[in-house]
Amino acid sequence: MSVPKRRRSKSKQARHRSQWKLDSPTFYFCSNCKSAVLPHRVCWVCGYYKGKKVLDIETKEEKALSKKKEKNTKYY
C-alpha cells in the first residue's frame, strides 16, 4: 500500500477539502405532478416513479379522516 512521502500542508489540505461539496444536487421534475424530485427516487408528493404509481401517499386530510375512523371503530 502506498504511503505519502510528505505531510500535506494546512493550506493544501484546506484547498483539497474545499472542492468536496461544490456541486449542487440535480433535480428533475415529476411527470405526474411536476414537483422537483431527486433522480432515481419516488416522488414524495404523488408517489409516482417513471410514470407508474408506486406508493399510495395520503394527504393530511385523508390521514386525519382515517385516524378519526379508527378511533370510532375501536371497541373498549
Phi and psi in radians as a Rosetta constraint file:
Dihedral C 1 N 2 CA 2 C 2 CIRCULARHARMONIC -1.369 0.35
Dihedral N 2 CA 2 C 2 N 3 CIRCULARHARMONIC 2.567 0.35
Dihedral C 2 N 3 CA 3 C 3 CIRCULARHARMONIC -2.204 0.35
Dihedral N 3 CA 3 C 3 N 4 CIRCULARHARMONIC 2.406 0.35
Dihedral C 3 N 4 CA 4 C 4 CIRCULARHARMONIC -1.076 0.35
Dihedral N 4 CA 4 C 4 N 5 CIRCULARHARMONIC 2.442 0.35
Dihedral C 4 N 5 CA 5 C 5 CIRCULARHARMONIC -1.270 0.35
Dihedral N 5 CA 5 C 5 N 6 CIRCULARHARMONIC -0.735 0.35
Dihedral C 5 N 6 CA 6 C 6 CIRCULARHARMONIC -2.168 0.35
Dihedral N 6 CA 6 C 6 N 7 CIRCULARHARMONIC 2.727 0.35
Dihedral C 6 N 7 CA 7 C 7 CIRCULARHARMONIC -1.231 0.35
Dihedral N 7 CA 7 C 7 N 8 CIRCULARHARMONIC 2.468 0.35
Dihedral C 7 N 8 CA 8 C 8 CIRCULARHARMONIC -1.350 0.35
Dihedral N 8 CA 8 C 8 N 9 CIRCULARHARMONIC 2.259 0.35
Dihedral C 8 N 9 CA 9 C 9 CIRCULARHARMONIC -1.158 0.35
Dihedral N 9 CA 9 C 9 N 10 CIRCULARHARMONIC 2.840 0.35
Dihedral C 9 N 10 CA 10 C 10 CIRCULARHARMONIC -1.079 0.35
Dihedral N 10 CA 10 C 10 N 11 CIRCULARHARMONIC -0.708 0.35
Dihedral C 10 N 11 CA 11 C 11 CIRCULARHARMONIC -1.183 0.35
Dihedral N 11 CA 11 C 11 N 12 CIRCULARHARMONIC -0.729 0.35
Dihedral C 11 N 12 CA 12 C 12 CIRCULARHARMONIC -1.155 0.35
Dihedral N 12 CA 12 C 12 N 13 CIRCULARHARMONIC -0.662 0.35
Dihedral C 12 N 13 CA 13 C 13 CIRCULARHARMONIC -1.107 0.35
Dihedral N 13 CA 13 C 13 N 14 CIRCULARHARMONIC -0.775 0.35
Dihedral C 13 N 14 CA 14 C 14 CIRCULARHARMONIC -1.156 0.35
Dihedral N 14 CA 14 C 14 N 15 CIRCULARHARMONIC -0.709 0.35
Dihedral C 14 N 15 CA 15 C 15 CIRCULARHARMONIC -1.113 0.35
Dihedral N 15 CA 15 C 15 N 16 CIRCULARHARMONIC -0.672 0.35
Dihedral C 15 N 16 CA 16 C 16 CIRCULARHARMONIC -1.137 0.35
Dihedral N 16 CA 16 C 16 N 17 CIRCULARHARMONIC -0.759 0.35
Dihedral C 16 N 17 CA 17 C 17 CIRCULARHARMONIC -1.268 0.35
Dihedral N 17 CA 17 C 17 N 18 CIRCULARHARMONIC -0.424 0.35
Dihedral C 17 N 18 CA 18 C 18 CIRCULARHARMONIC -1.186 0.35
Dihedral N 18 CA 18 C 18 N 19 CIRCULARHARMONIC -0.397 0.35
Dihedral C 18 N 19 CA 19 C 19 CIRCULARHARMONIC -1.457 0.35
Dihedral N 19 CA 19 C 19 N 20 CIRCULARHARMONIC -0.051 0.35
Dihedral C 19 N 20 CA 20 C 20 CIRCULARHARMONIC -1.095 0.35
Dihedral N 20 CA 20 C 20 N 21 CIRCULARHARMONIC -0.782 0.35
Dihedral C 20 N 21 CA 21 C 21 CIRCULARHARMONIC -2.235 0.35
Dihedral N 21 CA 21 C 21 N 22 CIRCULARHARMONIC 1.067 0.35
Dihedral C 21 N 22 CA 22 C 22 CIRCULARHARMONIC -1.494 0.35
Dihedral N 22 CA 22 C 22 N 23 CIRCULARHARMONIC -0.699 0.35
Dihedral C 22 N 23 CA 23 C 23 CIRCULARHARMONIC -1.387 0.35
Dihedral N 23 CA 23 C 23 N 24 CIRCULARHARMONIC 2.413 0.35
Dihedral C 23 N 24 CA 24 C 24 CIRCULARHARMONIC -1.473 0.35
Dihedral N 24 CA 24 C 24 N 25 CIRCULARHARMONIC 2.680 0.35
Dihedral C 24 N 25 CA 25 C 25 CIRCULARHARMONIC -1.156 0.35
Dihedral N 25 CA 25 C 25 N 26 CIRCULARHARMONIC 2.525 0.35
Dihedral C 25 N 26 CA 26 C 26 CIRCULARHARMONIC -1.531 0.35
Dihedral N 26 CA 26 C 26 N 27 CIRCULARHARMONIC 2.505 0.35
Dihedral C 26 N 27 CA 27 C 27 CIRCULARHARMONIC -2.157 0.35
Dihedral N 27 CA 27 C 27 N 28 CIRCULARHARMONIC 2.703 0.35
Dihedral C 27 N 28 CA 28 C 28 CIRCULARHARMONIC -2.257 0.35
Dihedral N 28 CA 28 C 28 N 29 CIRCULARHARMONIC 2.972 0.35
Dihedral C 28 N 29 CA 29 C 29 CIRCULARHARMONIC -1.852 0.35
Dihedral N 29 CA 29 C 29 N 30 CIRCULARHARMONIC 2.337 0.35
Dihedral C 29 N 30 CA 30 C 30 CIRCULARHARMONIC -1.050 0.35
Dihedral N 30 CA 30 C 30 N 31 CIRCULARHARMONIC 2.381 0.35
Dihedral C 30 N 31 CA 31 C 31 CIRCULARHARMONIC -1.261 0.35
Dihedral N 31 CA 31 C 31 N 32 CIRCULARHARMONIC -0.351 0.35
Dihedral C 31 N 32 CA 32 C 32 CIRCULARHARMONIC -1.604 0.35
Dihedral N 32 CA 32 C 32 N 33 CIRCULARHARMONIC -0.907 0.35
Dihedral C 32 N 33 CA 33 C 33 CIRCULARHARMONIC -1.975 0.35
Dihedral N 33 CA 33 C 33 N 34 CIRCULARHARMONIC -0.043 0.35
Dihedral C 33 N 34 CA 34 C 34 CIRCULARHARMONIC 1.133 0.35
Dihedral N 34 CA 34 C 34 N 35 CIRCULARHARMONIC 0.411 0.35
Dihedral C 34 N 35 CA 35 C 35 CIRCULARHARMONIC -1.607 0.35
Dihedral N 35 CA 35 C 35 N 36 CIRCULARHARMONIC 2.724 0.35
Dihedral C 35 N 36 CA 36 C 36 CIRCULARHARMONIC -1.268 0.35
Dihedral N 36 CA 36 C 36 N 37 CIRCULARHARMONIC 2.308 0.35
Dihedral C 36 N 37 CA 37 C 37 CIRCULARHARMONIC -2.397 0.35
Dihedral N 37 CA 37 C 37 N 38 CIRCULARHARMONIC 2.556 0.35
Dihedral C 37 N 38 CA 38 C 38 CIRCULARHARMONIC -1.213 0.35
Dihedral N 38 CA 38 C 38 N 39 CIRCULARHARMONIC 2.595 0.35
Dihedral C 38 N 39 CA 39 C 39 CIRCULARHARMONIC -1.133 0.35
Dihedral N 39 CA 39 C 39 N 40 CIRCULARHARMONIC 2.571 0.35
Dihedral C 39 N 40 CA 40 C 40 CIRCULARHARMONIC 1.066 0.35
Dihedral N 40 CA 40 C 40 N 41 CIRCULARHARMONIC 0.552 0.35
Dihedral C 40 N 41 CA 41 C 41 CIRCULARHARMONIC -2.261 0.35
Dihedral N 41 CA 41 C 41 N 42 CIRCULARHARMONIC 2.666 0.35
Dihedral C 41 N 42 CA 42 C 42 CIRCULARHARMONIC -1.279 0.35
Dihedral N 42 CA 42 C 42 N 43 CIRCULARHARMONIC 2.458 0.35
Dihedral C 42 N 43 CA 43 C 43 CIRCULARHARMONIC -1.149 0.35
Dihedral N 43 CA 43 C 43 N 44 CIRCULARHARMONIC 2.197 0.35
Dihedral C 43 N 44 CA 44 C 44 CIRCULARHARMONIC -1.427 0.35
Dihedral N 44 CA 44 C 44 N 45 CIRCULARHARMONIC -0.124 0.35
Dihedral C 44 N 45 CA 45 C 45 CIRCULARHARMONIC -1.568 0.35
Dihedral N 45 CA 45 C 45 N 46 CIRCULARHARMONIC -0.829 0.35
Dihedral C 45 N 46 CA 46 C 46 CIRCULARHARMONIC -1.993 0.35
Dihedral N 46 CA 46 C 46 N 47 CIRCULARHARMONIC -0.321 0.35
Dihedral C 46 N 47 CA 47 C 47 CIRCULARHARMONIC 1.527 0.35
Dihedral N 47 CA 47 C 47 N 48 CIRCULARHARMONIC 0.292 0.35
Dihedral C 47 N 48 CA 48 C 48 CIRCULARHARMONIC -1.698 0.35
Dihedral N 48 CA 48 C 48 N 49 CIRCULARHARMONIC 2.581 0.35
Dihedral C 48 N 49 CA 49 C 49 CIRCULARHARMONIC -2.465 0.35
Dihedral N 49 CA 49 C 49 N 50 CIRCULARHARMONIC 2.141 0.35
Dihedral C 49 N 50 CA 50 C 50 CIRCULARHARMONIC 0.931 0.35
Dihedral N 50 CA 50 C 50 N 51 CIRCULARHARMONIC 0.723 0.35
Dihedral C 50 N 51 CA 51 C 51 CIRCULARHARMONIC 1.378 0.35
Dihedral N 51 CA 51 C 51 N 52 CIRCULARHARMONIC 0.090 0.35
Dihedral C 51 N 52 CA 52 C 52 CIRCULARHARMONIC -2.071 0.35
Dihedral N 52 CA 52 C 52 N 53 CIRCULARHARMONIC 2.503 0.35
Dihedral C 52 N 53 CA 53 C 53 CIRCULARHARMONIC -1.276 0.35
Dihedral N 53 CA 53 C 53 N 54 CIRCULARHARMONIC 2.063 0.35
Dihedral C 53 N 54 CA 54 C 54 CIRCULARHARMONIC -1.929 0.35
Dihedral N 54 CA 54 C 54 N 55 CIRCULARHARMONIC -0.759 0.35
Dihedral C 54 N 55 CA 55 C 55 CIRCULARHARMONIC -2.047 0.35
Dihedral N 55 CA 55 C 55 N 56 CIRCULARHARMONIC 2.559 0.35
Dihedral C 55 N 56 CA 56 C 56 CIRCULARHARMONIC -1.704 0.35
Dihedral N 56 CA 56 C 56 N 57 CIRCULARHARMONIC 1.791 0.35
Dihedral C 56 N 57 CA 57 C 57 CIRCULARHARMONIC -1.756 0.35
Dihedral N 57 CA 57 C 57 N 58 CIRCULARHARMONIC 2.217 0.35
Dihedral C 57 N 58 CA 58 C 58 CIRCULARHARMONIC -1.624 0.35
Dihedral N 58 CA 58 C 58 N 59 CIRCULARHARMONIC 2.539 0.35
Dihedral C 58 N 59 CA 59 C 59 CIRCULARHARMONIC -1.425 0.35
Dihedral N 59 CA 59 C 59 N 60 CIRCULARHARMONIC 2.971 0.35
Dihedral C 59 N 60 CA 60 C 60 CIRCULARHARMONIC -1.054 0.35
Dihedral N 60 CA 60 C 60 N 61 CIRCULARHARMONIC -0.683 0.35
Dihedral C 60 N 61 CA 61 C 61 CIRCULARHARMONIC -1.144 0.35
Dihedral N 61 CA 61 C 61 N 62 CIRCULARHARMONIC -0.740 0.35
Dihedral C 61 N 62 CA 62 C 62 CIRCULARHARMONIC -1.118 0.35
Dihedral N 62 CA 62 C 62 N 63 CIRCULARHARMONIC -0.689 0.35
Dihedral C 62 N 63 CA 63 C 63 CIRCULARHARMONIC -1.109 0.35
Dihedral N 63 CA 63 C 63 N 64 CIRCULARHARMONIC -0.760 0.35
Dihedral C 63 N 64 CA 64 C 64 CIRCULARHARMONIC -1.088 0.35
Dihedral N 64 CA 64 C 64 N 65 CIRCULARHARMONIC -0.730 0.35
Dihedral C 64 N 65 CA 65 C 65 CIRCULARHARMONIC -1.133 0.35
Dihedral N 65 CA 65 C 65 N 66 CIRCULARHARMONIC -0.738 0.35
Dihedral C 65 N 66 CA 66 C 66 CIRCULARHARMONIC -1.175 0.35
Dihedral N 66 CA 66 C 66 N 67 CIRCULARHARMONIC -0.624 0.35
Dihedral C 66 N 67 CA 67 C 67 CIRCULARHARMONIC -1.143 0.35
Dihedral N 67 CA 67 C 67 N 68 CIRCULARHARMONIC -0.698 0.35
Dihedral C 67 N 68 CA 68 C 68 CIRCULARHARMONIC -1.109 0.35
Dihedral N 68 CA 68 C 68 N 69 CIRCULARHARMONIC -0.738 0.35
Dihedral C 68 N 69 CA 69 C 69 CIRCULARHARMONIC -1.108 0.35
Dihedral N 69 CA 69 C 69 N 70 CIRCULARHARMONIC -0.720 0.35
Dihedral C 69 N 70 CA 70 C 70 CIRCULARHARMONIC -1.088 0.35
Dihedral N 70 CA 70 C 70 N 71 CIRCULARHARMONIC -0.725 0.35
Dihedral C 70 N 71 CA 71 C 71 CIRCULARHARMONIC -1.080 0.35
Dihedral N 71 CA 71 C 71 N 72 CIRCULARHARMONIC -0.754 0.35
Dihedral C 71 N 72 CA 72 C 72 CIRCULARHARMONIC -1.236 0.35
Dihedral N 72 CA 72 C 72 N 73 CIRCULARHARMONIC -0.490 0.35
Dihedral C 72 N 73 CA 73 C 73 CIRCULARHARMONIC -1.574 0.35
Dihedral N 73 CA 73 C 73 N 74 CIRCULARHARMONIC -0.141 0.35
Dihedral C 73 N 74 CA 74 C 74 CIRCULARHARMONIC -1.263 0.35
Dihedral N 74 CA 74 C 74 N 75 CIRCULARHARMONIC 2.397 0.35
Dihedral C 74 N 75 CA 75 C 75 CIRCULARHARMONIC -1.877 0.35
Dihedral N 75 CA 75 C 75 N 76 CIRCULARHARMONIC 2.312 0.35
